[in-house]
């Protein structure tokens, strides 16, 4: 059975400053591009049965700089829709809403087309992705790689491990890193987390 590799895109200006970034498609910083390029040795030495990316440029660019070819954009790998908190830091949110927690309190609606999402809605998207990649993981033809975003990949990890979507809060995920989910005795496990070269 193949492994599931999770790649968080490289640094952007907003990931550096802690601003919630979902649909705002910022480019990678110079450091973010360097992070992405540095991942190539961790990724190109492996054989892939399937490679998918978020449809956002920061993920597609990370995949390309890391040496992945033929990765297919998948709409379900899009980052959490932060609604009215797009571009806002947690520190700023706490000024008006002390004690706010994304994982339990959700987000207010944003502009047209961005109503925000709950952990359960992200969990449903993660479940769809996991369902689509299951047959590729079950083969002996290689691993599956997903290049996407921190909060989405954290929820996907929780779901792969059989946890509720909000338990993604337990898995901090840094920019420009590779994490690996494998199996032990037929059960999903975390084999590596936040790996950099």
Backbone torsions as a table, in degrees:
resi	resn	phi	psi	omega
1	UNK	NA	137.4	-179.9
2	UNK	-76.0	165.3	175.2
3	UNK	-94.0	158.3	175.7
4	UNK	-106.1	113.0	179.6
5	UNK	-99.9	131.7	-178.6
6	UNK	-114.4	123.5	179.6
7	UNK	-117.2	120.6	171.8
8	UNK	-86.3	135.7	-179.1
9	UNK	-56.3	163.0	178.2
10	UNK	-69.4	171.6	-176.5
11	UNK	-60.6	141.2	169.1
12	UNK	-121.0	171.1	177.7
13	UNK	-58.6	-39.2	-177.7
14	UNK	-77.1	-34.4	176.5
15	UNK	-67.0	-33.9	178.0
16	UNK	-64.5	-39.7	-177.4
17	UNK	-91.9	-2.1	177.0
18	UNK	82.3	16.9	179.0
19	UNK	-82.3	135.4	178.2
20	UNK	-64.0	125.3	-174.3
21	UNK	-130.5	108.4	174.1
22	UNK	-114.5	-82.9	-174.3
23	UNK	-79.6	-17.7	177.5
24	UNK	-70.2	112.7	-170.3
25	UNK	-95.6	81.6	-179.0
26	UNK	-79.7	148.3	176.2
27	UNK	-75.6	163.3	173.6
28	UNK	-68.7	146.1	170.5
29	UNK	-72.9	171.8	174.9
30	UNK	-57.6	-42.2	177.7
31	UNK	-64.5	-38.2	177.8
32	UNK	-62.1	-38.9	176.2
33	UNK	-65.8	-40.3	177.2
34	UNK	-63.7	-40.9	177.1
35	UNK	-58.6	-47.5	-178.0
36	UNK	-61.4	-46.8	179.1
37	UNK	-60.6	-35.7	-177.2
38	UNK	-69.0	-17.0	-179.0
39	UNK	-78.5	-15.5	-175.1
40	UNK	-50.8	-46.2	-179.5
41	UNK	-61.8	-28.8	-179.9
42	UNK	-77.8	-21.8	-173.2
43	UNK	-107.4	-40.3	-172.8
44	UNK	-75.8	-12.7	177.7
45	UNK	-81.8	-5.9	-177.1
46	UNK	-104.6	159.1	176.2
47	UNK	-102.1	135.2	-176.5
48	UNK	-115.0	132.4	171.9
49	UNK	-83.5	-26.8	-176.7
50	UNK	-160.2	138.4	174.8
51	UNK	-133.3	124.8	-179.6
52	UNK	-125.5	148.9	175.0
53	UNK	-129.1	159.3	166.2
54	UNK	-60.1	154.7	177.2
55	UNK	-75.7	-4.7	-177.5
56	UNK	-82.7	145.2	-172.4
57	UNK	-59.0	-36.0	-177.3
58	UNK	-62.9	-31.0	176.6
59	UNK	-80.2	-43.8	179.6
60	UNK	-61.8	-42.6	179.5
61	UNK	-64.3	-41.2	177.8
62	UNK	-60.3	-45.5	179.6
63	UNK	-58.8	-45.6	-179.0
64	UNK	-64.3	-45.5	-179.7
65	UNK	-66.6	-27.3	179.1
66	UNK	-82.9	-0.3	175.3
67	UNK	91.0	8.6	178.0
68	UNK	-80.3	129.5	176.2
69	UNK	-116.9	145.8	177.3
70	UNK	79.1	11.9	177.0
71	UNK	-68.0	137.3	-175.3
72	UNK	-104.9	126.8	176.0
73	UNK	-65.0	139.3	-179.3
74	UNK	-130.7	119.0	-176.7
75	UNK	-57.2	-31.9	-178.3
76	UNK	-70.3	-12.6	178.3
77	UNK	-87.5	5.5	177.7
78	UNK	-60.7	149.5	178.6
79	UNK	-67.0	159.2	174.1
80	UNK	-45.9	133.1	174.0
81	UNK	-80.4	109.8	-176.5
82	UNK	-84.1	4.5	175.9
83	UNK	54.2	-127.7	-178.2
84	UNK	-70.3	-6.1	178.6
85	UNK	-99.1	9.3	175.8
86	UNK	-59.4	127.4	177.4
87	UNK	81.6	3.1	-176.5
88	UNK	-107.7	140.9	177.8
89	UNK	-84.4	159.2	175.9
90	UNK	-61.6	-38.3	178.4
91	UNK	-58.6	-44.9	179.4
92	UNK	-66.8	-38.9	177.9
93	UNK	-62.3	-41.8	-178.4
94	UNK	-64.1	-24.5	177.9
95	UNK	-62.4	-38.7	179.9
96	UNK	-100.6	-14.2	-176.4
97	UNK	-143.7	71.9	-177.1
98	UNK	-56.0	139.7	177.9
99	UNK	82.1	0.2	-180.0
100	UNK	-58.7	140.9	178.1
101	UNK	-138.0	121.9	-179.0
102	UNK	-53.4	-40.5	-172.2
103	UNK	-71.1	-23.4	-178.7
104	UNK	-117.1	-27.5	-173.3
105	UNK	-102.1	-14.9	179.2
106	UNK	70.6	-163.4	-176.5
107	UNK	-133.5	153.5	175.1
108	UNK	-77.5	158.7	177.5
109	UNK	-59.4	148.4	178.0
110	UNK	-106.6	-154.1	179.0
111	UNK	-67.9	171.6	179.4
112	UNK	-45.4	129.2	178.7
113	UNK	87.2	-2.3	-179.2
114	UNK	-132.9	74.1	-176.6
115	UNK	-75.3	-7.4	-173.4
116	UNK	86.6	161.9	-179.9
117	UNK	-133.7	153.0	175.9
118	UNK	-95.8	164.8	174.7
119	UNK	-56.2	-36.3	-179.7
120	UNK	-65.1	-38.8	178.0
121	UNK	-67.3	-40.0	175.8
122	UNK	-65.0	-40.1	178.3
123	UNK	-59.3	-39.1	178.7
124	UNK	-64.7	-40.1	177.0
125	UNK	-65.8	-43.3	179.0
126	UNK	-61.1	-40.6	178.5
127	UNK	-62.2	-38.3	177.9
128	UNK	-64.1	-42.8	178.4
129	UNK	-62.4	-47.6	-179.0
130	UNK	-61.1	-37.5	177.9
131	UNK	-64.5	-40.8	-179.3
132	UNK	-68.7	-33.7	-175.6
133	UNK	-90.3	-8.3	-175.0
134	UNK	-57.9	-43.4	-178.6
135	UNK	-66.3	-36.2	177.7
136	UNK	-67.8	-37.3	178.3
137	UNK	-67.0	-31.8	-175.6
138	UNK	-75.7	-13.4	-179.2
139	UNK	-85.7	170.4	174.6
140	UNK	-100.8	21.6	-176.4
141	UNK	-91.1	-4.4	177.6
142	UNK	141.8	-172.0	-177.7
143	UNK	-90.3	173.4	171.5
144	UNK	-117.6	134.6	178.3
145	UNK	-120.2	136.5	177.4
146	UNK	-122.4	123.9	178.0
147	UNK	-109.9	114.7	-173.4
148	UNK	-156.1	-139.6	-165.9
149	UNK	-124.4	157.4	-171.6
150	UNK	-56.6	-60.4	-173.6
151	UNK	-64.9	-39.9	179.1
152	UNK	-62.9	-47.0	-178.3
153	UNK	-65.8	-29.9	176.5
154	UNK	-66.8	-42.6	176.9
155	UNK	-65.5	-43.6	179.4
156	UNK	-59.4	-39.7	176.9
157	UNK	-61.9	-46.2	178.0
158	UNK	-57.0	-46.1	-178.1
159	UNK	-66.1	-40.0	178.9
160	UNK	-61.9	-33.3	-179.7
161	UNK	-86.2	1.7	178.6
162	UNK	84.2	17.5	-179.7
163	UNK	-98.1	163.8	174.6
164	UNK	-68.1	152.2	-177.1
165	UNK	-53.5	-40.5	-177.2
166	UNK	-66.2	-14.5	177.3
167	UNK	-73.6	-4.6	171.2
168	UNK	-58.6	-18.6	177.7
169	UNK	-59.1	-20.2	-176.4
170	UNK	-80.5	-9.2	-171.2
171	UNK	-119.3	88.4	176.5
172	UNK	-65.8	139.3	-175.9
173	UNK	-134.2	117.0	-177.0
174	UNK	-84.9	157.5	176.8
175	UNK	-67.0	150.2	174.5
176	UNK	60.9	43.2	-179.3
177	UNK	-128.7	160.9	175.1
178	UNK	-118.1	133.0	174.0
179	UNK	-124.0	151.8	-175.3
180	UNK	-131.4	127.6	174.3
181	UNK	-108.0	130.7	-178.7
182	UNK	-129.0	-156.9	175.0
183	UNK	-134.9	151.4	173.3
184	UNK	-137.8	122.2	-177.1
185	UNK	53.8	37.2	176.5
186	UNK	81.5	2.3	179.6
187	UNK	-112.0	141.4	176.9
188	UNK	-64.1	138.9	177.7
189	UNK	-141.4	159.4	170.9
190	UNK	-86.1	122.7	179.5
191	UNK	-98.7	-38.4	177.2
192	UNK	-143.8	150.2	179.5
193	UNK	-143.2	134.6	176.5
194	UNK	56.6	41.4	-178.8
195	UNK	-80.1	136.9	171.7
196	UNK	-125.7	155.6	178.1
197	UNK	-61.0	NA	NA
